[in-house]
Amino acid sequence: MNILITGKGGQLAWELEQTAPSQYTIIALDSQQLDITDQQQVMKALAEHQPDILINAAAYTAVDKAESDQAMAYAVNAQGSEYLALACKEHQVKLIHVSTDFVFDGSQTTPYQTDADPCPLNVYGDSKLQGDLKISAILGNQATIIRTAWVYSAHGNNFVKTMLRLMTEKEQLGIVYDQVGTPTWAKGLAQMIWRLAEGQSKTNSSGKARSELSETQILHWTDAGVASWYDFAVAIQELALEKGLLEKSIPVRPIPASSYPTPARRPNFSVIDKTTAEQISGVDTVHWRKQLSAMLDELNTAG
């Protein structure tokens, strides 16, 4: 079974490589090796590597920068997704595509179900939504779209590592308390994706269709629980102090989002319901604080 992973070097692609089951042959390509905004490159890559499954972990994720860099955001997230879908259709490759909670506007007060109507507030969210729609239209049930949120890892740049740095540099921090969601350890997401891939490989080998439905399967995945950015930051400091990653505590103050204006509007509530993903993958979500602790242990071990 050949698995092609786009976005090599990014948090999720890195974790996918680290956790890949030994029975799979993994081909991971970065943007220099595979520019997904170049349709000829995409077609050539799938013809050359002949994957059974393509996991698209490539994305333009600079949420605020996307507001002024719209052309590139749409090129990667919308057009790039379309090119991957067309190539998968041409070569009969299953696609697992990673999307975002930012397709929602945050007006709900209960977790978003997979069939909730998208209504993105910013360019990043809309560019990802446009990519999702193109994939669904082209591939139908040949694709699975996984929406996730607040992703972090011991690898790469993310909120957790930024907080650890700022907590050593600043006397105090003000963190937004009125934007609520759920953190996601990229390793946990990667492990769930591999379970999905395993299920698809069994389906392929049996020759049976994954589903009688023609629609693209949409799943939601984060860790369990709910947090504000403030809650997340407080937990980062508490656990990092326990583990010796920080030497001293600093005050962390809750502030409203209105006190920290950003170019891109963000949803106030983006908790997503994971029930279907848990049932289909057979993987249970783990509370975000436990996952954060495990990631900080990993970071500590790595020095």
C-alpha positions as CSV (number, residue, x, y, z in Angstrom):
1,M,0.0,0.0,0.0
2,N,1.5,3.3,-1.1
3,I,0.6,6.5,0.7
4,L,1.4,9.9,-0.7
5,I,1.5,12.7,1.9
6,T,1.6,16.4,0.8
7,G,2.8,19.2,3.0
8,K,6.0,17.5,4.2
9,G,7.6,19.6,6.9
10,G,4.3,20.8,8.3
11,Q,3.1,19.7,11.7
12,L,0.6,17.1,10.6
13,A,2.7,15.7,7.8
14,W,5.6,15.3,10.2
15,E,3.4,13.5,12.7
16,L,2.0,11.3,10.0
17,E,5.5,10.2,9.0
18,Q,6.4,9.5,12.7
19,T,3.4,7.4,13.3
20,A,3.0,5.6,9.9
21,P,2.2,1.9,10.2
22,S,5.2,-0.2,9.0
23,Q,3.1,-2.0,6.3
24,Y,2.7,1.2,4.3
25,T,5.2,2.7,1.9
26,I,5.2,6.4,2.6
27,I,6.1,9.1,0.1
28,A,6.1,12.5,1.7
29,L,6.6,15.6,-0.5
30,D,7.1,19.2,0.5
31,S,6.1,22.2,-1.5
32,Q,9.4,22.3,-3.4
33,Q,8.9,18.7,-4.4
34,L,5.2,19.1,-5.2
35,D,3.6,22.4,-5.7
36,I,-0.1,21.6,-5.5
37,T,-0.9,24.9,-7.3
38,D,0.8,23.5,-10.4
39,Q,-1.7,21.0,-12.1
40,Q,1.0,19.4,-14.3
41,Q,3.2,18.7,-11.2
42,V,0.3,17.2,-9.4
43,M,-0.7,14.9,-12.3
44,K,3.0,13.9,-12.8
45,A,3.4,13.1,-9.1
46,L,0.4,10.8,-8.9
47,A,1.4,9.1,-12.2
48,E,5.0,8.6,-10.9
49,H,4.3,7.4,-7.3
50,Q,1.0,5.6,-8.0
51,P,-0.4,6.0,-4.5
52,D,-3.4,4.0,-3.2
53,I,-4.3,6.9,-0.8
54,L,-3.3,10.5,-0.9
55,I,-3.3,12.4,2.4
56,N,-3.4,16.1,1.8
57,A,-1.8,17.9,4.7
58,A,-0.7,20.8,2.6
59,A,-2.4,24.1,3.2
60,Y,-2.0,27.9,3.5
61,T,-2.6,28.3,7.2
62,A,-1.4,31.9,7.9
63,V,-4.9,33.1,9.0
64,D,-4.2,36.8,9.3
65,K,-1.8,37.0,6.4
66,A,-4.4,35.4,4.1
67,E,-6.5,38.6,4.4
68,S,-3.9,40.5,2.4
69,D,-2.5,37.5,0.5
70,Q,-5.8,36.3,-0.8
71,A,-4.5,35.1,-4.2
72,M,-2.0,32.7,-2.6
73,A,-4.5,31.5,0.0
74,Y,-7.0,30.6,-2.7
75,A,-4.4,29.1,-5.0
76,V,-3.2,26.7,-2.3
77,N,-6.4,25.9,-0.4
78,A,-9.0,26.0,-3.2
79,Q,-7.2,25.5,-6.5
80,G,-4.6,23.2,-5.1
81,S,-7.3,21.0,-3.6
82,E,-9.1,21.0,-6.9
83,Y,-6.0,19.8,-8.8
84,L,-5.4,17.0,-6.2
85,A,-9.0,15.9,-6.6
86,L,-8.8,15.9,-10.4
87,A,-5.5,13.8,-10.3
88,C,-7.1,11.4,-7.8
89,K,-10.0,11.0,-10.1
90,E,-7.7,10.4,-13.0
91,H,-5.7,7.8,-11.2
92,Q,-8.4,6.2,-9.0
93,V,-6.7,7.3,-5.7
94,K,-8.6,7.7,-2.4
95,L,-8.1,11.2,-1.0
96,I,-8.0,12.1,2.7
97,H,-8.1,15.9,2.9
98,V,-7.6,18.0,6.1
99,S,-9.9,21.0,6.5
100,T,-10.7,23.4,9.3
101,D,-13.3,24.5,11.9
102,F,-12.9,28.0,10.4
103,V,-15.5,27.1,7.8
104,F,-18.0,28.0,10.6
105,D,-18.9,31.5,11.8
106,G,-19.0,30.6,15.5
107,S,-22.6,31.7,16.0
108,Q,-23.7,28.4,17.6
109,T,-23.4,27.5,21.3
110,T,-23.4,23.8,20.8
111,P,-20.8,21.7,18.9
112,Y,-21.0,21.9,15.1
113,Q,-22.2,18.7,13.5
114,T,-20.7,17.6,10.2
115,D,-23.8,18.6,8.2
116,A,-23.9,22.1,9.7
117,D,-24.0,24.9,7.1
118,P,-20.6,26.5,6.6
119,C,-20.3,30.3,6.9
120,P,-16.6,31.3,7.1
121,L,-15.7,34.7,8.6
122,N,-12.3,35.1,6.9
123,V,-10.3,34.4,3.8
124,Y,-8.6,31.4,5.2
125,G,-11.8,29.8,6.2
126,D,-13.5,30.6,2.8
127,S,-10.5,29.4,0.8
128,K,-10.5,26.1,2.7
129,L,-14.3,25.8,2.2
130,Q,-13.9,26.4,-1.5
131,G,-11.3,23.6,-1.7
132,D,-13.7,21.2,0.3
133,L,-16.5,22.0,-2.1
134,K,-14.3,21.3,-5.2
135,I,-13.1,18.0,-3.7
136,S,-16.7,16.9,-2.9
137,A,-17.9,17.8,-6.4
138,I,-15.1,16.0,-8.2
139,L,-14.6,12.9,-6.0
140,G,-17.8,12.1,-4.2
141,N,-17.3,9.1,-1.9
142,Q,-13.7,8.7,-3.2
143,A,-12.8,11.4,-0.7
144,T,-12.9,11.9,3.1
145,I,-12.7,15.5,4.5
146,I,-11.5,15.9,8.1
147,R,-12.2,19.2,9.8
148,T,-9.9,20.0,12.7
149,A,-8.9,22.9,14.9
150,W,-6.1,24.5,17.0
151,V,-3.5,22.1,15.9
152,Y,-0.1,21.9,17.6
153,S,2.9,19.6,17.7
154,A,6.4,19.3,19.1
155,H,7.4,20.0,15.5
156,G,7.0,23.4,13.8
157,N,5.5,26.6,15.0
158,N,2.3,26.7,17.0
159,F,0.4,28.3,19.9
160,V,1.9,26.0,22.5
161,K,5.5,26.7,21.5
162,T,4.8,30.4,21.1
163,M,3.4,30.5,24.7
164,L,6.4,28.7,26.1
165,R,8.7,31.3,24.4
166,L,6.6,34.3,25.5
167,M,6.4,33.0,29.1
168,T,10.2,33.2,29.3
169,E,10.4,36.6,27.7
170,K,7.5,38.6,29.1
171,E,6.5,39.7,32.6
172,Q,2.8,39.0,32.0
173,L,0.5,37.9,29.1
174,G,-3.0,38.8,28.1
175,I,-4.8,36.0,26.3
176,V,-8.2,36.0,24.7
177,Y,-10.9,34.3,26.8
178,D,-14.0,34.7,24.6
179,Q,-13.0,32.5,21.7
180,V,-13.8,28.9,22.5
181,G,-12.8,25.7,20.7
182,T,-10.7,22.6,21.3
183,P,-6.9,22.1,20.9
184,T,-5.7,19.2,18.8
185,W,-2.4,17.4,19.2
186,A,-1.3,16.7,15.6
187,K,0.0,13.2,16.7
188,G,-3.5,12.2,17.9
189,L,-5.0,13.5,14.6
190,A,-2.3,11.6,12.6
191,Q,-3.1,8.3,14.5
192,M,-6.8,8.7,13.8
193,I,-6.0,9.3,10.1
194,W,-4.0,6.1,9.9
195,R,-6.9,4.2,11.3
196,L,-9.1,5.6,8.6
197,A,-6.5,4.7,6.0
198,E,-6.4,1.2,7.4
199,G,-10.1,0.9,7.0
200,Q,-9.9,2.2,3.4
201,S,-7.1,-0.2,2.5
202,K,-9.2,-3.1,3.8
203,T,-12.1,-1.8,1.7
204,N,-9.9,-1.6,-1.4
205,S,-8.6,-5.1,-0.9
206,S,-12.1,-6.6,-0.5
207,G,-13.2,-4.8,-3.6
208,K,-16.3,-3.5,-1.9
209,A,-17.4,0.1,-2.0
210,R,-16.8,2.1,1.2
211,S,-20.4,3.2,1.1
212,E,-23.5,3.2,-1.0
213,L,-23.6,6.9,-0.6
214,S,-22.2,9.1,-3.4
215,E,-21.3,12.0,-1.1
216,T,-17.9,12.8,0.3
217,Q,-17.5,11.7,3.9
218,I,-17.0,14.6,6.2
219,L,-15.6,14.0,9.7
220,H,-14.7,16.3,12.6
221,W,-11.7,15.7,14.8
222,T,-10.1,17.5,17.7
223,D,-9.1,16.3,21.2
224,A,-11.9,16.0,23.7
225,G,-13.2,18.9,25.9
226,V,-13.6,22.6,25.4
227,A,-11.2,25.5,26.1
228,S,-10.7,29.2,25.5
229,W,-7.3,30.4,24.3
230,Y,-6.9,31.7,27.9
231,D,-7.7,28.3,29.4
232,F,-5.2,26.7,26.9
233,A,-2.4,29.2,27.9
234,V,-3.0,28.7,31.6
235,A,-2.7,24.9,31.2
236,I,0.4,25.3,29.1
237,Q,2.1,27.3,31.9
238,E,0.9,24.9,34.7
239,L,2.1,21.8,32.9
240,A,5.3,23.3,31.7
241,L,6.2,24.4,35.2
242,E,5.5,20.9,36.5
243,K,7.8,19.4,33.8
244,G,10.6,21.9,34.2
245,L,10.1,23.5,30.8
246,L,9.6,26.8,32.5
247,E,11.5,28.1,35.5
248,K,9.0,30.7,36.8
249,S,5.3,31.6,36.6
250,I,4.1,34.8,35.2
251,P,0.6,36.4,35.4
252,V,-1.7,35.3,32.5
253,R,-4.7,37.6,32.3
254,P,-7.9,36.9,30.4
255,I,-8.7,39.6,27.8
256,P,-11.6,40.0,25.3
257,A,-10.9,39.5,21.6
258,S,-11.8,43.1,21.1
259,S,-8.7,44.1,23.1
260,Y,-6.6,42.1,20.6
261,P,-7.7,43.0,17.1
262,T,-6.4,40.9,14.2
263,P,-6.7,41.3,10.5
264,A,-8.9,38.1,10.3
265,R,-12.1,37.7,12.2
266,R,-12.3,34.5,14.1
267,P,-15.3,32.5,15.3
268,N,-16.2,32.9,19.0
269,F,-17.3,29.3,19.2
270,S,-15.8,26.5,17.0
271,V,-16.3,23.4,19.0
272,I,-17.0,20.5,16.6
273,D,-18.7,17.2,17.3
274,K,-16.4,14.2,16.9
275,T,-18.9,11.4,17.4
276,T,-19.0,10.1,13.8
277,A,-15.3,10.2,13.4
278,E,-14.9,8.1,16.6
279,Q,-17.4,5.6,15.4
280,I,-15.9,5.2,11.9
281,S,-12.2,5.2,13.0
282,G,-12.7,3.2,16.2
283,V,-10.5,5.8,17.9
284,D,-11.7,7.6,21.0
285,T,-10.8,11.2,21.6
286,V,-8.6,12.1,24.5
287,H,-9.0,15.2,26.6
288,W,-7.0,18.1,25.3
289,R,-5.1,18.6,28.7
290,K,-3.9,15.0,28.7
291,Q,-2.7,15.3,25.1
292,L,-1.0,18.6,25.9
293,S,0.8,16.9,28.8
294,A,2.0,14.1,26.5
295,M,3.2,16.6,23.9
296,L,5.2,18.6,26.5
297,D,6.8,15.3,27.7
298,E,7.8,14.7,24.1
299,L,9.2,18.3,23.8
300,N,11.1,17.8,27.1
301,T,12.6,14.5,26.0
302,A,13.7,16.2,22.7
303,G,15.5,18.8,24.8
